[in-house]
């Protein structure tokens, strides 16, 4: 049994890039992939928090480093690709996870707010994939894009976020078609409400009581919100040998909420 688990889940010798990796889902995924043997590269605009997350992983004897990157800036993405190429010829895993949310309807959204949400989630996934996929082509790899339950249905007062995450899901499908010939699998993880600072920021944006807001977020068949670790385990599944013939699809991880 141990050998089978190792064969299916071990990431020894693999390099993984995680955007939005300094906190929340990104940090939990960095921690888990490192525990499974991956050499993890955390990308984020938050330098102090990113460095702290990477240091915490290294204290456990695992492999992690931080690189500052604004995924909406093509020159930053090019620099990441150049640096990774100079330190090793291949990239095995890319987790396009960076995202922001603005809880407003179309008529209330400013253009800069719309641009910020679309750029981080959708443009960021495009730009980093554009420049890192060439490092995957020779040996293949796995890409996971972070969508949302709102990739699959609409939500109130979240127009830009719903648009961005729906776009991420269909971008995932298009990338899976284009790069399958290189044995690059591309999938989308779609979390439901997950206990992160991003979720708590929604309560503040909406002027809602945080305790009541989080209680409502827990109202689903499994009776609780998700945790960053719940989502990280789903990402591990999608980048591991457990999902070797899965590509171009979405994995809804929401405690039964959509049901």
C-alpha positions as CSV (number, residue, x, y, z in Angstrom):
1,X,0.0,0.0,0.0
2,X,2.8,2.4,0.9
3,X,4.5,1.9,-2.5
4,X,1.2,2.5,-4.3
5,X,0.5,5.7,-2.4
6,X,4.1,6.9,-3.2
7,X,3.7,6.1,-6.8
8,X,0.4,7.9,-7.1
9,X,1.0,11.0,-4.9
10,X,4.7,11.5,-4.6
11,X,6.0,14.7,-6.2
12,X,9.7,14.0,-5.6
13,X,11.9,15.7,-8.3
14,X,9.1,17.9,-9.5
15,X,9.0,21.7,-9.6
16,X,5.8,23.6,-8.8
17,X,4.9,27.3,-9.2
18,X,2.0,28.6,-7.1
19,X,0.6,32.1,-7.6
20,X,-1.1,33.9,-4.7
21,X,1.0,31.5,-2.7
22,X,1.7,33.7,0.4
23,X,-1.6,33.0,2.2
24,X,-4.8,31.1,2.2
25,X,-5.3,28.4,-0.4
26,X,-2.0,29.2,-2.1
27,X,0.0,28.8,1.1
28,X,-1.7,25.6,2.1
29,X,-1.1,24.2,-1.4
30,X,2.5,25.2,-1.3
31,X,2.9,23.5,2.1
32,X,1.2,20.3,0.9
33,X,3.0,20.0,-2.4
34,X,6.3,20.5,-0.6
35,X,5.4,17.8,1.9
36,X,4.9,15.5,-1.1
37,X,8.4,16.2,-2.3
38,X,8.0,19.1,-4.8
39,X,10.4,22.0,-5.0
40,X,7.9,24.8,-4.6
41,X,8.2,28.3,-6.0
42,X,5.8,30.8,-4.4
43,X,4.8,33.8,-6.4
44,X,3.0,36.8,-4.9
45,X,3.0,40.6,-4.8
46,X,3.2,40.4,-1.0
47,X,6.9,40.1,-0.4
48,X,7.0,39.9,3.4
49,X,4.2,37.4,3.7
50,X,5.6,35.4,0.7
51,X,9.1,35.2,2.2
52,X,7.6,34.2,5.6
53,X,5.5,31.4,4.0
54,X,8.5,30.0,2.1
55,X,10.7,30.2,5.2
56,X,8.1,28.3,7.3
57,X,8.1,25.5,4.7
58,X,11.9,25.4,4.6
59,X,12.1,25.1,8.4
60,X,10.4,21.7,8.0
61,X,13.3,20.6,5.8
62,X,11.3,21.0,2.7
63,X,12.0,22.9,-0.6
64,X,10.4,26.3,-1.1
65,X,11.4,29.8,-2.2
66,X,9.6,33.0,-2.8
67,X,9.8,35.2,-5.9
68,X,8.0,38.5,-6.2
69,X,5.6,38.7,-9.1
70,X,2.6,40.7,-10.2
71,X,0.8,38.3,-12.5
72,X,-0.9,41.1,-14.3
73,X,2.5,42.5,-15.5
74,X,3.9,40.6,-18.5
75,X,7.5,41.8,-17.8
76,X,7.2,40.2,-14.3
77,X,6.0,36.9,-15.8
78,X,8.8,36.9,-18.3
79,X,11.4,37.4,-15.6
80,X,9.9,34.5,-13.6
81,X,10.2,32.3,-16.7
82,X,13.8,33.4,-17.4
83,X,14.8,32.8,-13.8
84,X,13.2,29.3,-13.7
85,X,14.8,28.4,-17.0
86,X,18.2,29.4,-15.7
87,X,17.9,27.2,-12.7
88,X,16.4,24.1,-14.4
89,X,15.1,23.2,-17.8
90,X,11.7,21.9,-16.8
91,X,8.6,22.9,-14.9
92,X,6.2,20.2,-13.8
93,X,3.3,22.0,-12.0
94,X,1.7,25.4,-12.3
95,X,-1.1,26.5,-10.0
96,X,-2.7,29.7,-11.2
97,X,-4.3,30.7,-8.0
98,X,-4.0,34.5,-7.6
99,X,-7.3,36.3,-7.4
100,X,-9.2,39.2,-5.9
101,X,-12.9,39.9,-5.4
102,X,-15.0,43.1,-5.5
103,X,-18.6,42.5,-4.3
104,X,-20.5,44.9,-6.5
105,X,-23.1,44.8,-9.3
106,X,-22.3,46.0,-12.9
107,X,-23.9,49.4,-12.2
108,X,-21.9,49.9,-9.0
109,X,-18.5,48.7,-10.3
110,X,-16.0,51.3,-11.4
111,X,-13.9,50.5,-14.4
112,X,-10.7,50.2,-12.3
113,X,-12.4,47.7,-10.0
114,X,-13.6,45.6,-13.0
115,X,-10.1,45.7,-14.5
116,X,-8.5,44.6,-11.2
117,X,-10.6,41.5,-10.8
118,X,-10.4,40.4,-14.4
119,X,-6.7,41.1,-14.7
120,X,-5.6,39.2,-11.6
121,X,-7.7,36.1,-12.1
122,X,-8.0,35.8,-15.9
123,X,-5.2,37.9,-17.4
124,X,-2.8,36.6,-14.8
125,X,-3.5,33.0,-15.6
126,X,-3.1,33.8,-19.3
127,X,0.2,35.6,-18.9
128,X,1.9,33.2,-16.6
129,X,0.8,30.2,-18.6
130,X,2.0,31.9,-21.8
131,X,5.5,32.2,-20.4
132,X,5.8,29.0,-18.4
133,X,4.2,26.5,-20.7
134,X,7.3,26.4,-22.8
135,X,9.1,25.0,-19.8
136,X,6.6,22.1,-19.7
137,X,6.5,21.1,-23.3
138,X,9.4,18.7,-23.4
139,X,8.3,16.4,-20.6
140,X,4.6,17.4,-19.9
141,X,3.1,18.7,-16.8
142,X,0.0,19.7,-14.9
143,X,-1.7,23.1,-14.7
144,X,-4.5,23.9,-12.3
145,X,-6.4,27.1,-12.5
146,X,-8.5,28.4,-9.6
147,X,-12.1,29.0,-10.5
148,X,-15.0,29.1,-8.2
149,X,-18.5,27.8,-7.6
150,X,-19.3,31.0,-9.4
151,X,-17.5,29.7,-12.5
152,X,-20.6,27.4,-12.8
153,X,-23.4,29.7,-11.7
154,X,-24.0,33.4,-11.1
155,X,-23.9,35.2,-7.7
156,X,-25.2,38.4,-6.3
157,X,-23.1,41.6,-6.2
158,X,-20.1,39.9,-7.7
159,X,-20.3,40.7,-11.5
160,X,-16.6,41.0,-12.2
161,X,-15.7,38.0,-10.1
162,X,-18.3,35.8,-11.7
163,X,-17.1,36.9,-15.2
164,X,-13.5,36.3,-14.3
165,X,-14.0,32.9,-12.8
166,X,-16.3,31.8,-15.7
167,X,-13.6,32.9,-18.0
168,X,-11.0,30.9,-16.1
169,X,-13.0,27.8,-16.5
170,X,-13.4,28.1,-20.3
171,X,-9.7,29.2,-20.6
172,X,-8.9,25.9,-18.8
173,X,-10.8,23.9,-21.4
174,X,-9.1,25.8,-24.3
175,X,-5.6,25.3,-22.8
176,X,-6.3,21.5,-22.3
177,X,-7.2,21.2,-26.0
178,X,-4.2,23.2,-27.2
179,X,-1.5,21.6,-25.0
180,X,-2.7,18.0,-24.6
181,X,-0.4,17.0,-27.4
182,X,2.5,17.9,-25.1
183,X,1.1,15.8,-22.3
184,X,0.2,18.9,-20.4
185,X,-3.0,18.4,-18.4
186,X,-5.0,21.5,-17.5
187,X,-7.8,21.5,-15.0
188,X,-9.8,23.9,-12.9
189,X,-10.5,23.6,-9.2
190,X,-13.7,25.4,-8.2
191,X,-13.8,26.1,-4.4
192,X,-17.0,27.0,-2.6
193,X,-16.8,29.4,0.4
194,X,-13.5,28.8,2.0
195,X,-12.3,30.2,5.3
196,X,-9.7,32.7,4.0
197,X,-9.1,36.4,4.4
198,X,-10.6,36.9,1.0
199,X,-13.9,35.5,2.2
200,X,-13.9,37.6,5.3
201,X,-13.2,40.7,3.1
202,X,-16.4,40.0,1.3
203,X,-18.4,40.5,4.6
204,X,-16.7,43.9,5.1
205,X,-17.3,45.0,1.5
206,X,-21.0,44.1,1.8
207,X,-21.3,45.8,5.2
208,X,-22.4,42.4,6.7
209,X,-21.8,41.1,10.2
210,X,-18.9,38.8,9.8
211,X,-20.1,36.1,12.2
212,X,-23.5,36.0,10.4
213,X,-21.8,36.0,7.0
214,X,-19.6,33.1,7.9
215,X,-22.5,31.2,9.4
216,X,-24.4,31.6,6.1
217,X,-21.3,30.4,4.2
218,X,-21.4,27.2,6.3
219,X,-25.0,26.4,5.4
220,X,-24.3,23.5,3.0
221,X,-24.9,19.7,3.2
222,X,-21.5,19.0,5.0
223,X,-22.3,21.8,7.5
224,X,-19.2,23.8,7.3
225,X,-17.1,26.1,5.2
226,X,-14.1,24.8,3.3
227,X,-10.6,25.2,4.7
228,X,-7.5,26.0,2.6
229,X,-6.3,22.5,3.3
230,X,-9.5,21.1,1.7
231,X,-8.7,22.9,-1.5
232,X,-5.0,22.1,-1.4
233,X,-5.8,18.3,-1.3
234,X,-7.9,18.7,-4.4
235,X,-5.1,20.5,-6.2
236,X,-2.7,17.7,-5.1
237,X,-5.1,15.2,-6.7
238,X,-5.2,17.2,-9.9
239,X,-1.4,17.4,-10.3
240,X,-0.6,13.9,-9.1
241,X,-0.6,10.5,-10.8
242,X,-4.1,10.0,-9.4
243,X,-5.5,12.1,-12.2
244,X,-3.2,11.0,-15.1
245,X,-6.1,10.9,-17.6
246,X,-8.0,13.9,-16.4
247,X,-7.8,17.1,-18.4
248,X,-10.0,20.0,-19.5
249,X,-12.5,19.7,-16.6
250,X,-13.5,21.3,-13.4
251,X,-13.5,19.9,-9.9
252,X,-16.2,21.5,-7.7
253,X,-15.0,21.4,-4.0
254,X,-17.8,23.0,-2.0
255,X,-19.1,20.7,0.6
256,X,-22.2,19.9,-1.4
257,X,-23.2,23.6,-1.7
258,X,-24.1,23.5,-5.4
259,X,-26.2,20.4,-4.8
